[in-house]
């Protein structure tokens, strides 16, 4: 095999260890060998980032990102022609998946799905080579998909809402969680929004998690009804921060921590510390800049991956009046219809 410089445009901490073999590129990890294709294909036209850049990014980020992916089923969003090309979603592992790739057979949606998952960097590179620019892990680990390992608040700016509005609403969520004695960890979505994660002890099902997230969101919405929305219909949300409770459900997923997003600048969904809230901007962290940050601050999101998780028993007790009020108002709306 001939050692040839790969077609990257970004200076990564470590060059992707591949070699040219015939018309393809090959990487070895232990006894695993991967054939990587189309490394010179441009995935991000505005920046000129190539598929080689994405593979190199995931190779370099793997020590930090793997704890957030291991044993989680992955929904693939495959974008083989880059961020402006056609894409498709895939849940079942492709028929040509090598035997050494890790998979998880899960009963979901009244059928068995054979999801891809990852345990090492070779698995990550295989998935990225399929054109999966993003990594979308499910909220629970392993074959037990009824008990998520975290609850989360998804803050999505609508209309003319700004990042400052996202920051403000995030600060309100933080205050309510602190009053409930709950630790939380924010990350940028890598696009325009933010997620706030609450690591759990694995005892709660999605119904309980939605009750918790819904009650806290309701409190925030009642405190700032003009700044937030919980409306199901997009046309009714206006220029507010939408508090998406329903994403806390079995089978749903969001872009994982440190996942690249299909945005023109190659932004990355990046965890940060609450004390950084006023400094963080949605476009600040990209595949070209995030490694300097990790070298400086490490991974503020490790408690989300490694625990210890938290119980929602006492918080749900405290939130019971809000939950009951929410149920009653919901029933009243149904009667009016």
N, C-alpha and C positions, 0 to 999 in steps of 0.2 A: 504494500500500500504506500502511496505517495503522500507525504505530509505537505499540504498546500494550505495557504492562508484562506480561511473561510470568509465569505462576503458579508461581513458585519460592517455597520457604520458607527457603532457605539463602542467606546473604550470600556470594556467590562473588567472587573477585578481579575478574572481568570478566563483565558480563551477556552472555548468549547473544545474538548479533546476528541477531535474527529480527524479522519484521514480520507483522502480521495481514493476510491477503488472503482476503476472503470468509469461509468457515467454517474456514480452515486457517491454519497458520503457515508462513512461508517463510524460508529462509536461503540466502544466496548466498556462494559461495567461488570467486572467479575466474569462470570461465564455467560453473560448476556451480550448479544450483539445487535445493534439497531442499524437499520439502513435509513438514513435521513434524506429526504428528497426536496428538490426545488429551493435550495437554500438562498439562491439569489432573487427569488420572487419578492417583489416589493409589496409589503402588507400595509404600510402606512404612507401613502403617497405624499402627504403634506410634509412629512419629515424624512422620507426616504428610508424608513426602517424596513428591514428585510425579514424574511422568515428566519434567516440565520441569527438576526438580532433577538427574535423572540425565543428561539431555542437556547441561545446563549444566556438570555435573561433568566429563563427558568432553571438552567443548569446552575447559575450563580446564586439564585435566590432559594434553591432547594433546601439548604440547611435551616433557613428561617421559615420557609413556607410549609415544609412537610408536616410539622406538628399540627397544622390546621387542616390537613387533608387526609392523614392516615386513617384508614378504615371507614372513610365516608364515601357512600355511593356518589358518583359524579354524573350529572347531566351534561352532555357535551353540546356546545354550540359551535358547530364547525363552520369556519369561514376560510375555505381553501384559497380564495382569491383576494384575501385581504379585507380590510374594514368596510370598503365600499362595494364589495362583491356580494353575490347571493350567499345566503347561509341557511343551515338547517340544524334542527335539534335532533339529538340521538341519545336514547337512554340505554338500549341494549348494546352490549359490546359487539363491535363489528364481527362478521363471520370470519375474517382473516386475522383475528387477534391472536398473537403468539401465545403458546401455552404458559410461558413464564410471566405474562402480565396478570396482575391480581384482579380478581373480579368478586362481586358479592351478589348472590342470588337473594332477592328480596320479594316477599309477597306484597304487592302494592297495586292499587287501582284494580282490584279483583283479578289480578294476573301476576305471574312471576316475571320479574325483570332481572336480567343478568347485567348489573351495572359494572362499569369499570371503576376501579379504585386505585389508590397508589400506596406503596410502602417504601419506595426509594426513588432516587433521581432517574433511574432508567425508565420506570413507569411514567414519570412526569414527562420525560422527553418523548416517549412513544405517543402520549396523548397530544402534546403540543405539535408533533409532526403530522397528526391527522388534520391540522388546521384549526385546532381548538385554541384560539388566542386567549380565551378566558377559561378559568377553572370555576365550575359551579358545584360546590359540595352541598349535599343535603344537610339538614339540621340535626340529624341523629347519626350515630355511629353503628356500624355492623349491621346485622340482620334485624335487630330490634329497632324498627323505624317509628315506633309509637311514642318514644320518650326522647325528646330533643335534649341535647347537651347545653343548649342556651336558649334564652328568649332574646328577642331583639326588637328595637324600635327603628323603623325605616322612615326616615325623614326625606320627603321628596318635594322639592320646590316646584310649584305649579305657576303657570302664567308668568307674571312679571316678578315673582318672588326672587329674592337675591340670596347669595351665600351669607350675608349678614343676617337675613331672616332665619336661615338654617341654623346659624350659630345661636341666635337668640332662643329658638325653640329647643335646641339641644340643651341649653343651660337650664331651661325650665324642667325638662325631663330629668336632668341630673339632680335638681333640687328635690323633686318628688321622690326619686329613688333613694337619695340620702336620708330623707325623712323616714323612709321605710326600712332603713338599715341595709340597703342593697348596694353592692359594689357594681360599677358598670365601666365599660371600656368602649370608647368611640373609635370609629375609623371613617375615613372618607370613602365614598362609594367608588371613586375614580372617575365619576362623571360630574353630576351637579349636586348630589345629595350626600347623606351621611347615615351610617348605621350605628346604633348604640347597643352593645351586646351585654347580656347578663348571664354569666356562666351558671349552670344549674347542676344539681347533684344527681340528675338522671331519674328521679322518682316521679316527675310530673309528666302527664300526657299533654297533648297539644290543646285539648279543651281547657285545661287549667292554665296553660301558658297564655292562651288567647284571652282568658278572663283577666289575667294579671296585666298583660300589655294593653288590653282594651280599657281597663279601669284607670290605669295611669295616664293613658292617652286622653281619656275623657276628662280627667282632672286638668290636664294641660289645656285642652280645648276650651273647657269652661272658664279657665283663667284668662285665655287669650282667644276668644272666638273669631276675631277678625284676622288673626295671624295664622290660624291653623284650620284644618278641615278634616273631617272624618267621613265626608260624603262619598258614597259609592260611585255616583255618576260624575265623570270628569268635568262635564260642563257646569256643575254646581260648585266646583272647588275654588274658582276664581284665582287670584294671585296670592295663594296661601301655601303653607307647608302642609302637605298631606301626610297624615299619620296612618300608615298602612298596617293595620292590625292583622289582616288576613294572610299576610305572608308567613305568619307563624302557623303553618299547617303541614301535615305529613305530605311528603313528595315535593314540596316547594323548595326553592333554592335561591341563593343570591351569589354574586361574585365573591369568592373567598378573599380572605386577607392576603394581600400581596399579589392578587391576580391582576394581570394587565387588562385594561378595558379597551374596547374598539373605538377609541376617541382619537382625533387627529394627532395629538401630541404624544400618544403612547403613555397615557396616565395610568397610575397604579392605585388600586384600592389600598390605602395605607393607614394602619393604626397610628394613633397619637395619644398623648397624655392630656388629661383634662386641662392642665395648666397651660397647654399649648393652643387652646381653643381660639384665642384671639389672633394667633399668628398663622394658623394653618389656612391654606387656600386650596381649592379643589384641583388646580393645575400645577401645584407645587412639586408633586412627586411623580416622576416618570421613570421609564426603564433606564434613563440616562442619569437620573439624580438620586434615586432611592438608596443606592448602596452607600453613599456618603452619610446619609441619615442613619442607616442601620449601624454603620461603623461607630457613629457617635452615641446613639441612644439604645441600641439593641432592639428587642422586640417588646413593645409595651403590651402586646396582646397575648403573651404567654399564659396568663391566668385563664383566658378563654379556651385555650387548647388543653392545658394541663390541670386546671382546677386550682384549689378545691372548688367544687361547685357549691351553689347556694340553694337553700330550701325556700320555697315560696309559701310554706304553710302559714307562718305568722303574717307576712305581707298580705296574703289573701284574706286572712281574718280581719286585718285592719281595713282592707278595701271592700269588705262585704257591703256596707251601705251604698257605696258607689256602684258596685256590681248589681245590687238589687234595683237601684234607681235606673240603671242602664237597661236592665231587663224590662222593667215596667214601661219605660219610655219607648222601648222597641216594640213591645206588645201593643201599646197605644197607636203607634204609627201603622202597625199591621191592620188594626181595627179600622182606622180611618180610610185605608185603601179599600 
